[in-house]
């Protein structure tokens, strides 16, 4: 906390050429105590918490990419954390967790209210809600719904 107590210390400055702030690094390496100190600083606004690096990733996106569930949970406690963020490729947190096979993080995100902000279409919302109540893939095939919806339900069921 001594480092942050100095008025000259800026939380929004990246010290590396890739645009990562201290919070990016802390989330990437699951440094919960650093995250708590950083986010408890009165100058740590939602704009700083949700700053994007040159790849278009927030600190939270790094935690998701690395599968740092404890960090994702910690960031969920931080007021102003944007769980609806997308990276430069347009991928949501949930999509990144799924693509990188970070199952525990995917389930945390999908079981929280943040997930609703990441669903882009009514079709995705319907598929997710159906998948929550189904236990096996054979049940999906018996549903009388469009094939495009069946494929989405199956995707959510597998994760």
N, C-alpha and C positions, 0 to 999 in steps of 0.2 A: 504493500500500500504506500510505501515511501515514494516509489517511483511515480505513482499517480497523484500524489499529494502536491506535486509541483504544478503551478499554473501553466508553465511552459510545455508540459507534457500534453501532446495532442493525441487523442484517441483515434482520430480519423486519418492519420498519416500512415501510409504504407512505407516501410523501410526497405522494401525489396522491389526489384524491377517488375515483378509479376503483379504488383498491386495488392498483395496480402497485408492486412493489418495484424496487429497483435491478436485480435479476436479470431481472425482466420486461422492463425497458427495454433492458438489454444484449442480451437474446435477440431482442427485436423489431428492433433495429437492427444485429444481427450484429457486436457489439463483443466479439470473441473475447478480447482481452487483459483486458477488464473481467470477463468471465465467469470466466476463469482465476483472477484475483485474488480475486474474490468466493468462488468455490467452493474455493479453497485455504485459506481462513480456517478455523481449527479450530472456530469457532462455526457454520459452515455445515452444518447437519444435513439429513438427508433431508426433515424437516418444513419447513425453510426453502426448500430447493430445489424442493419440490413445492407451495409455497403457491399458493393460487388467489386471483385478484383478484375483483372484484364480478361479473364475467361468468362466473366459474367456470373461468377459464383459468389454467394454470400458465405459467411462463416458457417451458418447452419447447413448449407449445401455440402461443405467439406465434411462435416460430421456425418451426414447421410452417406456420402460417397465412401467413407472409411468404415461405415457400419458402427459408429460410436454411439450406441444406444443411450448410455449415461449422459453423454453430451447433448443429444437430441432432447432428452427429458429435461436437462438443466435449462436448455434454451426455451423449452415450452413454459418454464416458470418466469422467463424474462418478459416483462411487459413490452409490447411493441414488436416482438419477433414475428416476421412475416412467413407464415407457413404456406402461403400461396405463391411464393417466388418461383421464377423459372430462370434457368441459366441461358447463356447465349444461344444454345441450340433449341431453346424453347421447351426443355424438359423440366417437369415439375419434380419436387422432392420425391413424391411417390414413384414416378417413373424412373428416377435415378436409382432409388432403392431396389426396385424390381429388376432393372437391367443389370445391376451389379450384384444381384442375388444377396442382398442384405435383408434377409427374411425377418429378423427381429425388429429392425427399424421399420420395415414395410408394415408389419403388423401393428406396431405402435402408431404409426401415422394413420393407417387405415381405420384404427379403432378410436381415433380421436376426432373431435369436431373439425380439426384443421383440414381433414380429408375432403370434406364437402366443398371447400373452396378450390380444390384442385381438380375436381370433376368438371369437364368442359362442356359436356352435352347431356341432355336429358337421357339419352341412350346409355351413357356411362353411369349415370345415377341409378337408373333402373337396373342395370346389370349388377352393380355393386350391391344394391338392396336385395336382389334375388339371391346372389351368391352367399350373403350372410346367413340365409336360412336353409341352405342346401349342404348336405354332408358328403355327397359323392358325385362323380361325373355322370354316372348312369342316370341319376335323377334329372340332370340338366337336359339330357336327350329326350326325356319324356315331356318336357315343357312344350306347350303350344305357343311358341313365340318365334319371331323372325330369326333366320339363321345368323344374321349379323349380331343380334343380341345374344344368341347362344354362344358365339365365340367369345364375346366379352365376359359373359357369366363364367365360362370355363376358365378364362385367363385369371379372373379374380378368385375363383375357387382353388386353383392350383397354388396360389400364393397365400 
